[in-house]
Amino acid sequence: MKIWNNYLFNFIVLCLLSCILIWLTDKFILTSEFFSRNGQYLSGSPDQELMVYNLLQKWIYASAITYLAVRIIAVSLILYTALYLLEVSVSFQQVLRIVTLSEYVFLLPAATKFLHFYFLEPVFTLEDWHRYYALSALMLVSEIPADWHYALQAINIFEVAYWFLLAAGIHKETGMNYDSSLKVVIRFYLPAFLIWICLLTFSAVIYFPATS
């Protein structure tokens, strides 16, 4: 069995690469000095800044891995249920492998963001950092409430590429033709994706009205 056929191995490598990108960002971009320089203090006491910063980093790594695991399992369940309802023979592990490998595409915008701010825009604010997402709808607008940032960031070229990668994986694992595989993704994953965006945006508007 090829090692890349092991979904657990793929997930571990994905988490490792994600953590490396987080480490590089913390090391060279979002440092404690950056927050202090921009007036974004992490604690009320200057002598506790470093301690609070280091504690936050541990939570960032844990939350990133947790988010990846939840996303992969959720998308896998959606696609597995769809294929089951369509009476397509496929195991849940096969679907996990498809989704995990497809998730690698999202390393590209993360790496692009790091390279952009490290080489092209070394002087920036925290708002600039939050707003940036390469090849997303957010990059096309200049003035938009913060509550809508996630929704516009989620609409991007890499997300669309993710759909086609999922379809390619389904095509390979099940033997379905590619058009039918893509229809499965569009009919079952895309509505769930849009509902997720709406829920997060609605929650942001309700619970953080000051940023609307």
C-alpha positions as CSV (number, residue, x, y, z in Angstrom):
1,M,0.0,0.0,0.0
2,K,1.4,3.4,-0.9
3,I,2.0,5.6,2.1
4,W,-0.2,8.4,0.6
5,N,-3.1,6.1,0.7
6,N,-3.1,6.2,4.5
7,Y,-5.4,9.0,5.5
8,L,-3.9,9.2,9.0
9,F,-0.5,9.8,7.5
10,N,-1.9,12.5,5.2
11,F,-3.6,14.2,8.2
12,I,-0.4,14.1,10.3
13,V,1.6,15.7,7.4
14,L,-1.1,18.3,6.8
15,C,-1.1,19.2,10.5
16,L,2.7,19.4,10.5
17,L,2.9,21.7,7.5
18,S,0.1,23.9,9.0
19,C,2.0,24.1,12.3
20,I,5.2,25.0,10.4
21,L,3.4,27.9,8.7
22,I,2.0,29.0,12.0
23,W,5.5,28.9,13.6
24,L,6.9,30.9,10.7
25,T,4.2,33.5,11.1
26,D,4.7,33.8,14.8
27,K,8.5,33.9,14.4
28,F,8.7,36.5,11.7
29,I,5.3,38.3,11.3
30,L,2.9,38.3,14.3
31,T,5.5,38.6,17.0
32,S,5.0,40.1,20.4
33,E,6.9,43.2,19.3
34,F,4.5,43.5,16.4
35,F,1.5,43.7,18.7
36,S,3.2,46.1,21.0
37,R,4.2,48.3,18.1
38,N,0.7,48.4,16.8
39,G,-0.8,49.2,20.2
40,Q,-2.4,45.7,20.4
41,Y,-1.2,44.7,23.9
42,L,-1.8,41.1,24.9
43,S,-2.0,41.7,28.6
44,G,-2.5,44.6,30.9
45,S,1.0,44.3,32.3
46,P,4.1,44.9,30.1
47,D,6.2,42.3,32.0
48,Q,3.6,39.6,31.3
49,E,3.4,40.2,27.6
50,L,5.8,37.4,26.6
51,M,4.1,34.9,29.0
52,V,0.7,35.7,27.6
53,Y,2.1,35.5,24.0
54,N,3.6,32.1,24.5
55,L,0.4,30.8,26.1
56,L,-1.6,32.1,23.1
57,Q,0.7,30.3,20.7
58,K,-0.1,26.9,22.3
59,W,-3.8,27.5,21.9
60,I,-3.3,28.5,18.3
61,Y,-1.6,25.2,17.4
62,A,-4.2,23.2,19.3
63,S,-7.1,25.1,17.7
64,A,-5.6,24.8,14.2
65,I,-5.3,21.0,14.5
66,T,-8.7,20.7,16.0
67,Y,-10.2,22.8,13.2
68,L,-8.6,20.7,10.6
69,A,-9.8,17.5,12.2
70,V,-13.4,18.8,12.6
71,R,-13.5,20.1,9.0
72,I,-12.2,16.9,7.5
73,I,-14.6,14.7,9.4
74,A,-17.6,17.0,8.7
75,V,-16.9,17.2,5.0
76,S,-16.2,13.4,4.9
77,L,-19.5,12.7,6.6
78,I,-21.4,14.9,4.1
79,L,-19.8,13.2,1.1
80,Y,-20.0,9.7,2.5
81,T,-23.7,10.2,3.2
82,A,-24.3,11.6,-0.3
83,L,-22.5,8.6,-1.9
84,Y,-24.4,6.2,0.3
85,L,-27.7,7.8,-0.7
86,L,-26.7,7.5,-4.3
87,E,-25.8,3.8,-3.7
88,V,-22.2,4.3,-4.6
89,S,-19.9,1.7,-3.0
90,V,-17.2,3.5,-1.0
91,S,-15.7,3.2,2.5
92,F,-15.6,6.0,5.0
93,Q,-11.8,5.7,5.0
94,Q,-11.6,6.3,1.3
95,V,-13.7,9.4,1.7
96,L,-11.4,10.6,4.5
97,R,-8.4,10.1,2.2
98,I,-10.1,12.1,-0.5
99,V,-10.9,15.0,1.8
100,T,-7.6,15.0,3.6
101,L,-5.6,15.2,0.4
102,S,-7.8,17.9,-1.0
103,E,-7.3,20.0,2.1
104,Y,-3.6,20.5,1.1
105,V,-4.8,23.1,-1.4
106,F,-5.5,25.5,1.5
107,L,-1.8,25.5,2.5
108,L,-1.2,27.6,-0.7
109,P,-3.1,30.8,0.5
110,A,-1.5,30.5,3.9
111,A,2.0,30.3,2.4
112,T,1.1,33.1,0.0
113,K,0.0,35.3,2.9
114,F,3.2,34.7,4.8
115,L,5.4,35.5,1.8
116,H,3.4,38.6,0.9
117,F,3.8,40.2,4.3
118,Y,7.4,39.0,4.8
119,F,8.7,40.2,1.4
120,L,6.2,42.6,-0.2
121,E,4.6,44.4,2.7
122,P,6.8,44.3,5.8
123,V,5.1,47.3,7.4
124,F,1.4,46.7,8.0
125,T,-1.3,46.7,10.7
126,L,-3.3,43.9,12.3
127,E,-6.3,44.9,10.2
128,D,-4.2,44.5,7.0
129,W,-3.3,41.0,8.2
130,H,-6.9,40.0,8.9
131,R,-8.2,41.4,5.6
132,Y,-5.7,39.7,3.4
133,Y,-6.6,36.4,1.6
134,A,-5.0,35.8,-1.8
135,L,-7.4,35.6,-4.7
136,S,-10.5,36.0,-2.6
137,A,-13.6,38.3,-3.0
138,L,-12.4,40.3,0.0
139,M,-9.4,41.6,-2.0
140,L,-11.9,43.1,-4.5
141,V,-13.5,45.5,-2.0
142,S,-11.9,48.3,0.0
143,E,-14.5,49.2,2.6
144,I,-16.5,46.4,4.2
145,P,-17.6,45.8,7.8
146,A,-15.4,43.3,9.7
147,D,-18.4,40.9,10.2
148,W,-18.3,40.2,6.4
149,H,-14.6,39.5,6.2
150,Y,-14.9,35.7,6.7
151,A,-17.7,35.3,4.1
152,L,-15.8,37.2,1.5
153,Q,-12.5,35.4,2.3
154,A,-14.3,32.0,2.0
155,I,-15.2,32.9,-1.6
156,N,-11.8,32.4,-3.3
157,I,-10.0,30.5,-6.0
158,F,-8.6,27.9,-3.7
159,E,-12.0,27.0,-2.4
160,V,-13.2,26.4,-6.0
161,A,-10.1,24.3,-6.6
162,Y,-11.0,22.3,-3.5
163,W,-14.3,21.4,-5.1
164,F,-12.6,20.1,-8.2
165,L,-10.1,18.1,-6.1
166,L,-12.9,16.5,-4.1
167,A,-14.6,15.6,-7.4
168,A,-11.3,14.2,-8.8
169,G,-10.9,12.1,-5.6
170,I,-14.4,10.7,-5.8
171,H,-13.9,9.9,-9.5
172,K,-10.7,8.0,-8.7
173,E,-12.0,6.1,-5.6
174,T,-15.5,5.2,-6.9
175,G,-15.1,4.9,-10.7
176,M,-17.9,7.5,-11.2
177,N,-17.3,9.7,-14.2
178,Y,-15.9,13.1,-13.4
179,D,-19.0,15.1,-14.2
180,S,-21.1,13.0,-11.8
181,S,-18.5,13.3,-9.1
182,L,-18.5,17.1,-9.4
183,K,-22.3,17.1,-9.2
184,V,-22.1,15.2,-5.9
185,V,-19.8,17.9,-4.5
186,I,-22.0,20.8,-5.8
187,R,-25.2,19.2,-4.7
188,F,-24.2,18.1,-1.2
189,Y,-21.0,19.9,-0.1
190,L,-21.7,23.4,-1.5
191,P,-25.0,23.9,0.3
192,A,-23.4,22.9,3.6
193,F,-20.5,25.3,2.9
194,L,-22.9,28.2,2.2
195,I,-24.9,27.4,5.3
196,W,-21.7,27.4,7.4
197,I,-20.7,30.9,6.0
198,C,-24.2,32.3,6.7
199,L,-24.2,31.0,10.2
200,L,-20.8,32.5,11.0
201,T,-21.7,35.8,9.4
202,F,-25.0,36.0,11.2
203,S,-23.4,35.1,14.5
204,A,-20.8,37.8,14.0
205,V,-23.5,40.4,13.3
206,I,-25.6,39.4,16.3
207,Y,-22.8,38.9,18.9
208,F,-20.4,41.6,17.7
209,P,-22.7,44.4,16.4
210,A,-20.0,47.1,17.0
211,T,-18.0,45.8,14.0
212,S,-21.0,45.7,11.6
